[in-house]
Amino acid sequence: MTPVPVPPVAKREPTIHAYNSGVPDDYHWLKDTTKGSKKDDVLEYVKAENEYTKAVEFTPNAELSETIYKEIVGRIQETDQQVPYFKNGFWYYTRTVEGQQYPIYCRRCESMEADEEIYFNPNDMKEEYISVGTLAVSKSGKLLAYSLDTDGSEAYKISVKNLETGEILADTISKCSPSIVWDTEDKAFYYQSQDDLFRADKLYKHVLGSDPKDDEMLHHNDDEKFFAFIGKSGSGRFLILGMSSPQTTEFHYLDLETPGATLKCFTPRQHGHRYSIDHRGDYFLILTDGGGPFLNGKVQKVGINDTSRELWQDVLPYNPYHETSDVSCFANFIVLQERVDGNNRIRVIESLDNPESSYLIPFDAEFFAAYMSQSSVQDFNSDSFRLTFHSPLTPTKTLEYNVKTKEFTLLKQQEVPSGFDASEYTLRRVHVPIPEELRVKAPHDTPVAEAVPVTLVYKTALFKSDNTNKVHLYGYGSYGIPMDPYFSPAFPSLIDRGIVYAIAHIRGGGDLGRGWYETGKFLNKKNTFYDFVNSAKYLVEQGITQHQLITLEGGSAGGLLIGASLNLKPDVAVAAIASVPFVDVINTMMDPTLPLTVAEYEEWGNPNEKEYFDYMLSYSPYDNIKANTKYPSILAKGGLFDPRVGYWEPAKWIAKLRASNTNGAEDDPHKSTFIFDCKMGSGHFGSSGRYARFKEKASEYAFIVTQLEASEKRLAAAARKWNKTTTTTTTTVTIGGVTASTKTVVNTVFTRIN
């Protein structure tokens, strides 16, 4: 008989945390922030966790995982080519080849009939992890500056390649942010260095052939709360430097077409004022919240010669019911990204002087996401622009929209080689009422919804009319990031097995605008967790499912969601996946030496202030585990080099769950399993290659499927132990030969079967 694998037992070293929190932390020893190899005892423990996970999960489910992996791969066009775009004399495109992990970057001179030139191919590299930050081709097309992260740490290295000779130049710069912007003459490029916390802090200009030590520094962002980034305006004329915190932004600009031009501040940062900019002709376009009153974004303009805030002029009146999230400029029109009724929409403005010239582009779908394609593929002087459109039932379409004719051209439809018939599936949305006591006002009286949308996708023929549907519920709910419903080649592997895929669009996310986000952060953060738990409960109350047939999933801040929700209601689900979960809230937010801590004071609050400390401690998953209470089975995932959420957070959480007797009573025949899978060579975003990512997703889905099927069998076995007898009695009262009332009583009796 094969012995049952025994989970690792983490040693306990009583610690009152060093950051003056006063909170006991017996597993603090698992935290090792060194950038290279970890301490021997830490590595030994993490490897033991991986061996246990392999023994109890990955090996037993290997066959199912491989089946799901093949299903996912069968839904992608392995050898494929993306839509080409024209830039400075070349057609650029990427293509993939069956069996290769990464896209190949190609171009053809002047015509797509010309010979193909492969200018960058990550598949030729020996590193196991490869993240391509930026591939920036100079204006002449002769030079390529590119940035790579080869260990998941998000510290990029910039190199320069001569595309005519293939030579890699000596201009190599390490520990950079990914973005690169060329000048107009192939003589220099702009980049950002990183500080010890991997935060972009300084903007430099590097002249080719010079020593990077001599690079000119143009700007120093010395405020740890702000992350900096660079790019080009849509017109290509200006380098744009942005700095942002969750509540405040500041932008600078540099005219690349004017020799000797200097970096200028657009408008100085003011706490609580968020804005962004783009350029066309004589104007900058501005998306601003006005410091708060225009919480969902207002579009304004100002001349390029004087950008003083008092000169900003309205382009459109403010609409508090529509959130505007982005402004993109073209020579003859403006494009806005808006959120309307939970969908990501696109608005066109044909004239800056005529608000009536703006309109929302119509799409023939009820629930969808439409996005502008990235600026690098757009033609600033064209009458058309590119966008992508998708939904859970619509494989991604790449479209071109002509502003003059108001017509779409389909450039590419994502193919599903193994077949996908949307008519076999149902996509709908239910709305979970927010209890009165959990409703809060958004800032500046911004309208906010009173119900949480939950998107459901299922195979129509497999959906049951009773409460025996299996449900996989996904959530995130932080940073104002929306969870737009999209098409994934992985989803059908759950849905085709009779599992309802559900997405809870909870507060703290941006699904219903900025007000939706604001009512789920700071001292309202618990609303995020209440919304998620209530979404699961609502699906049960509506007769769709049972808690024993629900699984949960979330990653990063969504991992916080999973941990906090399980503490609120441990029996809310039968199993959960928490990827790179932010579960050790107090210990992380009390440590200013970690990369994100100070910057995230404006997301969660500053725990050095007692009000925030007490509130954050009250929901921190690691600090609120309910001992001697059964939790569902949990698969926690981490990356050894993750700079955002340290591997030690899921490691400590799983260790404490095991030590708290949360896997079930001694005589429970169906004990929960807590497993931790740590990727030893990657960071926050897991594997970098497409096939490796598919294998990870397949193993996660195998965990979900086996947990749900096992619970389904247990429920069916329990139901067979009882005989169900239902009788219906109808009583009719007649007065003067006329039926006055009818009463029907349904009586159900359960008799145990011995």
Beta strands, then each sheet from edge to edge (+ up, - down):
strand 1: 80-81
strand 2: 85-87
strand 3: 90-96
strand 4: 104-109
strand 5: 117-120
strand 6: 131-137
strand 7: 143-149
strand 8: 156-162
strand 9: 173-176
strand 10: 181-182
strand 11: 188-194
strand 12: 200-207
strand 13: 216-220
strand 14: 227-232
strand 15: 238-244
strand 16: 249-255
strand 17: 264-267
strand 18: 275-280
strand 19: 283-288
strand 20: 298-303
strand 21: 313-314
strand 22: 323-329
strand 23: 334-340
strand 24: 343-349
strand 25: 358-360
strand 26: 369-372
strand 27: 384-391
strand 28: 394-402
strand 29: 407-413
strand 30: 425-433
strand 31: 451-459
strand 32: 470-474
strand 33: 499-504
strand 34: 550-555
strand 35: 575-579
strand 36: 633-639
strand 37: 674-679
strand 38: 722-735
strand 39: 738-752
sheet 1: 1+ 3- 2+
sheet 2: 1+ 3- 4+ 5-
sheet 3: 6+ 7- 8+ 9-
sheet 4: 10+ 11- 12+ 13-
sheet 5: 14+ 15- 16+ 17-
sheet 6: 18+ 19- 20+ 21-
sheet 7: 22+ 23- 24+ 25-
sheet 8: 26+ 27- 28+ 29-
sheet 9: 30+ 31- 33+ 32+ 34+ 35+ 36+ 37+
sheet 10: 38+ 39-
end
